[in-house]
Amino acid sequence: MKMHFCIPVSQQRPDGLGGRYVLYSVYLDGFLFCRVRYSQLHRWNEQLRRVFGNSLPPFPPKHYLAMTTSMADERRDQLEQYLQNVTVDPNMLRSDVFVDFLKLVQLDTFSITTKKVSLDIFLPDGRSIKVEALTSDTAERVLEIQKGFLLMSTSSLKLFLLLFTVMKKLVDFELPYVSLRSSEVENCGIGLRKWYLDPSLDSRLMDCRVAIDLIYMQAIQDIEKEWAKPTEEQKQKLEALRKEDNQTKFLELSQEVRHYGYVQLDPCTCDYPEPGCGAVISVGNNEISCCVTLPDNQTQDVIFQMNRVKCWQVTFLGSLLDMDGPQQTLNQNLELRFQYGEDSHWQWFVIYTQQAFLLSSCLKKMISDKMVKLAAENPEMQIEVPEQGKSRKYHVQQSQQKACSSFLPRKSKIKIVEVDCGFGTIKEDL
């Protein structure tokens, strides 16, 4: 599936030779990822094309005369689409020519040189461990280093992903040190959590002692934060098992707890059942669970099943940013809207949240988890499961769902693109 790349603004800069060039501010998941020139992206595209040939998406052409404002806006849109489309191919995502370029522009944008550093990685129980890494190490590489530190098996480690506290998950080619240095989020850190939203997938990690420890820590943390919501009887049983340090039984009982293994967003607002209602959104186990506060302060639980979600899109509602100022995130005015079908009737629902990108990532992950589970249940037929930088083939009987994810930085411009994503055609409103 496509990643949430966008280029909401660009600037003209003097080039030192009396001319001017355009510098594009590229955002990933609402955070400034890099600033880059057209000529840099053009050379990168040429390098990719030498490796991958015509499988690359079209790259915007050169203009040898001065561009008008409309031409400049069109190029910005085309570059944005290119970055979104080029990330669809998992083989490209893990190629050296792809990763090395993005590492370089991240370092250059924030004037960071390659050197050895110590990164604090926070475990789910709040403790941290120090990982010796390079400023140029990707999130995938940092996870590999951490795997050696924790003595985790490779198969178990793939199910854990570094998180940017709870605001953002790091994709494989991001540089954690650079992301920390450039972040404006207070008390920002790097956390280690499981990255799957189907609680039953815990069973795949029960052969790894360290993985059990991490899942156990996260389960305790989620209960203490009230992300997971046990009944009083369940609380008593869980507390007794915790005192006995019986992690396996604790996790078995946790499977029965409401919202166990879900990701809960910060309080936000939504337009259902009427505009302006407060909401607490929990995502997991193939559903979007909303605890909505009505105007009379009564609460109502609303559940949307993922198999009835046709598509969704993230939209930035604010004005373009002043890139000469300190602001480096788009997380002020975001909405995620999804189209939901019930009784042959389709309706759009809107959630206004600063964590719209995280929510979108969770929706994608639930589709991926569903494919993994379906593959295990139907080993006789084949699909390909796309995962950031990875491509794994499974066998399933049929394609069952169409999903859409997109980012609309300029709400008035909507284009339709279709990509093949293994689990059926993924329509994306871009």
C-alpha positions in Angstrom: 0.0 0.0 0.0 1.1 3.6 -0.5 2.8 5.5 2.2 1.7 8.9 3.4 4.1 11.1 1.5 3.0 14.6 0.7 4.6 17.9 -0.5 2.3 20.6 0.8 4.8 23.5 0.1 7.8 24.4 -1.9 10.2 27.4 -1.8 12.4 29.2 -4.2 16.0 29.6 -3.1 19.0 31.3 -4.7 21.5 28.9 -6.1 24.7 30.9 -5.7 25.1 31.5 -9.4 22.5 34.2 -9.7 19.7 31.8 -10.5 17.0 30.2 -8.3 15.9 26.7 -7.6 12.8 25.1 -6.0 13.2 23.3 -2.7 10.4 20.8 -1.9 9.4 20.0 1.7 8.5 16.3 1.8 6.4 15.1 4.7 5.9 11.5 5.8 3.0 10.7 8.1 2.6 14.4 8.8 6.2 15.0 9.9 8.9 16.8 7.9 10.9 14.0 6.3 13.3 15.9 4.1 13.8 18.9 1.8 14.9 18.1 -1.7 15.4 19.6 -5.2 13.8 18.4 -8.4 17.3 17.6 -9.8 18.1 15.3 -6.9 14.8 13.4 -7.3 15.4 13.3 -11.1 18.9 11.7 -10.6 17.4 9.2 -8.1 14.7 8.3 -10.5 17.3 7.6 -13.2 19.2 5.4 -10.8 16.0 3.5 -9.9 15.1 3.1 -13.5 18.5 1.5 -14.3 17.6 -1.2 -11.7 13.9 -1.6 -12.1 13.2 -0.4 -15.6 9.7 0.5 -16.7 8.1 -0.8 -13.5 8.7 2.7 -12.0 5.8 5.2 -12.0 6.1 8.2 -14.4 8.4 11.0 -13.3 7.5 14.6 -14.0 9.4 15.9 -17.1 12.0 18.6 -17.1 11.1 22.2 -18.1 13.8 24.1 -19.9 11.9 27.4 -19.7 10.7 29.3 -16.6 7.6 27.6 -15.1 4.4 29.5 -14.5 2.7 29.2 -11.1 0.3 26.6 -12.4 3.1 24.6 -13.9 5.0 24.7 -10.6 1.9 23.5 -8.7 1.4 20.7 -11.3 5.0 19.5 -10.8 4.6 19.5 -7.1 1.5 17.4 -7.4 3.3 15.0 -9.8 6.3 14.6 -7.5 4.0 13.9 -4.6 2.2 11.2 -6.6 5.6 9.8 -7.7 6.8 9.4 -4.1 3.5 7.8 -3.1 3.5 5.4 -6.1 7.2 4.4 -5.9 6.7 3.1 -2.4 4.1 0.5 -3.5 6.7 -2.0 -4.8 8.2 -3.8 -1.8 11.2 -4.8 -3.8 12.0 -1.2 -4.5 11.6 -0.3 -0.8 14.3 -2.6 0.3 16.8 -1.8 -2.5 20.0 -0.1 -1.7 19.5 2.6 -4.3 16.1 3.5 -2.8 17.3 3.4 0.9 20.7 5.1 0.4 19.2 8.2 -1.3 16.5 8.7 1.4 19.1 8.3 4.1 21.3 10.9 2.5 18.5 13.5 2.1 17.3 13.0 5.7 20.8 13.7 7.0 21.4 16.6 4.7 18.0 18.3 5.5 18.8 18.5 9.2 22.6 19.0 8.8 23.5 15.8 10.6 26.7 14.0 9.9 27.2 10.2 10.3 28.6 9.3 13.7 28.2 6.9 16.5 25.4 7.6 19.0 23.6 6.0 21.9 19.8 5.7 21.4 17.5 5.1 24.3 14.8 2.6 23.3 11.9 2.5 25.7 10.3 -0.9 26.6 6.6 -1.1 27.2 7.1 -1.0 31.0 8.9 2.3 30.8 12.4 1.1 31.2 14.9 1.9 28.5 17.9 0.2 27.0 20.8 1.9 25.3 21.5 0.8 21.7 24.8 1.8 20.1 24.1 2.9 16.5 25.0 5.4 13.8 23.0 8.5 13.1 22.6 7.1 9.6 21.1 3.8 10.8 17.6 3.1 9.6 14.8 2.0 11.9 15.1 -1.5 10.3 18.8 -1.5 11.2 18.2 -0.3 14.8 15.7 -3.1 15.2 18.4 -5.6 14.0 20.9 -4.2 16.5 18.2 -4.4 19.3 17.5 -8.0 18.2 21.1 -8.9 19.0 20.9 -7.1 22.3 17.7 -8.8 23.4 18.6 -12.2 21.9 15.3 -12.3 20.0 14.8 -14.6 17.1 14.3 -13.0 13.7 10.8 -14.4 13.2 9.7 -12.9 16.4 11.4 -9.5 15.9 9.5 -8.8 12.7 6.3 -8.4 14.7 7.7 -5.5 16.6 8.1 -2.0 15.3 9.7 1.2 16.7 7.1 3.8 17.6 7.6 7.5 17.8 6.1 7.5 21.3 2.4 7.1 20.3 2.4 9.8 17.7 4.1 8.0 14.8 5.4 4.7 13.8 8.8 4.7 12.1 9.0 3.1 8.6 11.9 0.9 7.8 13.9 3.5 5.9 13.5 6.4 8.4 16.5 7.3 10.6 15.4 7.2 14.3 18.2 9.6 15.4 17.2 12.2 12.8 13.5 11.8 13.6 14.2 12.4 17.3 16.4 15.4 16.6 13.9 17.0 14.2 10.8 16.3 16.2 8.9 19.1 18.0 6.9 16.7 20.1 7.6 17.2 23.8 9.1 14.2 25.7 9.4 12.4 22.4 11.2 9.0 22.5 11.5 5.8 20.7 9.4 2.9 22.0 9.3 -0.8 21.2 5.9 -2.4 20.9 4.3 -5.2 19.0 3.0 -4.1 15.6 0.0 -6.2 14.9 -3.6 -5.6 15.8 -5.0 -9.1 15.8 -4.6 -10.3 19.4 -4.7 -14.0 18.3 -1.3 -13.5 16.6 0.3 -13.5 20.0 0.4 -17.3 19.6 3.1 -16.9 16.9 5.5 -15.6 19.5 5.0 -18.0 22.3 8.2 -19.9 21.4 10.4 -16.8 22.1 11.0 -16.0 25.8 12.0 -12.4 25.1 8.9 -11.8 22.9 6.7 -13.1 25.7 8.3 -10.7 28.1 7.6 -7.8 25.8 4.0 -8.8 25.1 3.5 -9.2 28.8 4.9 -5.8 29.6 2.7 -4.2 27.0 -0.4 -6.0 28.2 0.2 -4.7 31.8 0.9 -1.2 30.4 -2.3 -1.2 28.3 -4.4 -2.3 31.2 -2.9 0.4 33.5 -3.5 3.1 30.8 -7.0 1.7 30.4 -6.5 0.9 26.7 -7.5 -2.6 27.5 -10.6 -2.8 29.7 -11.0 -5.9 31.9 -14.0 -6.5 34.0 -13.6 -6.5 37.8 -13.5 -10.2 37.8 -10.9 -10.3 35.1 -8.9 -7.6 37.0 -8.7 -9.8 40.1 -7.7 -12.9 38.1 -5.1 -11.0 36.2 -3.7 -9.4 39.4 -3.4 -12.9 40.9 -1.6 -14.2 37.8 0.7 -11.2 37.9 1.7 -11.8 41.5 2.5 -15.4 40.5 4.5 -14.1 37.6 2.6 -16.5 35.4 3.0 -14.7 32.1 1.6 -17.3 29.8 -1.7 -17.7 31.7 -1.8 -13.9 32.1 -1.6 -13.5 28.3 -4.2 -16.3 27.7 -6.7 -14.5 30.0 -5.8 -11.1 28.4 -7.1 -12.5 25.1 -10.6 -12.3 26.6 -10.2 -8.7 27.8 -12.1 -6.0 25.9 -9.8 -4.0 23.6 -6.8 -6.1 24.4 -4.1 -5.5 21.8 -5.8 -2.4 20.5 -4.2 1.0 19.8 -6.1 3.8 21.5 -5.8 7.3 20.2 -5.9 10.6 22.1 -9.4 12.1 22.7 -10.7 13.6 19.4 -13.9 14.6 17.8 -16.1 13.0 15.1 -19.3 13.8 13.1 -21.3 10.8 14.3 -24.1 10.6 15.4 -23.9 14.4 15.0 -21.1 16.9 14.3 -18.8 17.9 17.1 -19.1 14.9 19.3 -16.1 14.0 21.4 -14.7 10.5 20.8 -12.2 8.0 22.1 -11.1 5.8 19.2 -9.7 2.3 19.8 -8.5 0.2 16.8 -7.8 -3.5 16.7 -9.2 -7.0 16.1 -10.6 -5.9 12.7 -12.8 -3.1 14.1 -12.8 0.7 14.8 -14.3 1.1 18.3 -15.6 4.6 19.1 -16.8 5.7 22.6 -18.7 8.8 21.6 -19.7 11.6 24.0 -23.1 13.1 23.0 -24.1 16.7 23.6 -26.0 15.7 26.7 -22.8 14.1 28.1 -24.2 10.6 27.7 -21.8 8.1 26.0 -22.5 5.8 23.2 -20.3 2.9 22.0 -20.2 2.6 18.2 -18.3 -0.2 16.4 -17.3 -0.2 12.7 -16.2 -3.5 11.3 -13.2 -3.3 8.9 -14.8 -5.7 6.4 -17.5 -3.0 5.8 -15.0 -0.2 5.3 -14.7 0.5 1.6 -12.0 3.2 1.6 -10.5 6.0 3.7 -8.5 9.2 3.2 -6.5 11.6 5.4 -6.9 15.3 4.7 -4.9 18.2 6.0 -7.4 21.0 6.7 -5.0 23.8 7.7 -3.3 26.5 5.6 0.1 25.9 4.0 3.0 26.2 6.5 5.6 28.9 6.7 8.6 26.7 6.1 11.0 29.4 7.3 9.5 29.1 10.8 10.1 26.4 13.3 6.9 24.3 12.5 7.8 21.0 11.0 4.6 18.9 11.4 1.2 18.8 9.7 -0.5 17.5 12.8 -2.6 20.5 13.6 -5.8 20.1 11.5 -6.2 16.6 10.2 -9.2 14.4 9.5 -9.6 10.8 8.5 -12.8 10.0 6.7 -13.9 6.5 5.8 -16.7 5.1 3.7 -18.8 2.5 5.6 -21.4 0.2 4.2 -24.4 -1.2 6.2 -27.6 -2.7 4.8 -26.5 -1.8 1.2 -26.1 1.8 2.2 -22.7 3.6 2.0 -22.0 6.6 4.3 -18.9 8.7 5.0 -17.8 9.1 8.6 -15.3 11.7 9.7 -12.8 11.6 12.6 -10.9 14.8 13.4 -7.6 13.8 15.1 -4.0 14.8 15.2 -3.2 11.1 15.0 -4.9 10.6 11.6 -1.8 9.1 10.1 -1.4 6.7 12.9 -5.0 5.7 12.6 -4.6 5.2 8.8 -1.5 3.0 9.5 -3.6 0.9 11.9 -6.3 0.4 9.3 -3.7 -0.8 6.8 -2.2 -3.1 9.4 -5.5 -4.7 10.2 -5.9 -5.6 6.5 -2.4 -7.0 6.5 -3.1 -9.0 9.7 -6.3 -10.4 8.2 -4.4 -11.5 5.1 -1.8 -13.3 7.2 -4.5 -15.1 9.2 -6.4 -16.0 6.1 -3.3 -17.3 4.5 -2.6 -19.6 7.5 -6.2 -20.9 7.3 -6.0 -21.5 3.5 -2.5 -22.8 2.6 -3.6 -24.2 -0.7 -3.8 -20.9 -2.6 -1.5 -17.9 -3.1 -1.5 -14.2 -2.5 1.3 -11.7 -1.8 1.2 -9.8 1.5 2.9 -6.4 1.2 4.6 -5.1 4.3 7.0 -2.1 4.5 10.1 -3.1 2.6 9.1 -6.8 2.6 7.1 -9.0 0.3 5.8 -12.4 1.5 3.8 -14.8 -0.4 0.9 -16.7 1.2 -1.9 -18.8 -0.2 -5.6 -17.8 0.1 -8.8 -18.7 -1.8 -10.0 -15.4 -3.0 -9.8 -11.6 -2.8 -12.5 -10.3 -0.5 -12.0 -6.6 0.2 -11.2 -3.3 -1.5 -9.4 -0.8 0.7 -8.4 2.8 0.1 -5.9 4.9 1.9 -4.8 8.3 0.8 -3.5 11.7 1.9 -5.1 14.9 0.5 -2.9 17.8 1.4 -4.8 20.1 -0.9 -8.4 19.0 -0.4 -9.7 20.4 -3.7 -7.5 18.1 -5.8 -8.6 14.5 -6.0 -7.3 12.0 -8.5 -8.2 8.3 -8.8 -5.4 5.7 -8.9 -5.7 1.9 -8.7 -2.9 -0.4 -7.5 -2.7 -4.1 -7.2 -2.1 -5.1 -3.6 -2.5 -8.8 -3.4 -5.7 -8.8 -1.5 -7.8 -7.4 -4.3 -7.5 -4.1 -6.1 -6.7 -1.2 -3.7 -8.4 1.9 -4.8 -6.8 5.1 -3.5 -8.3 8.5 -3.8 -5.2 10.7 -4.2 
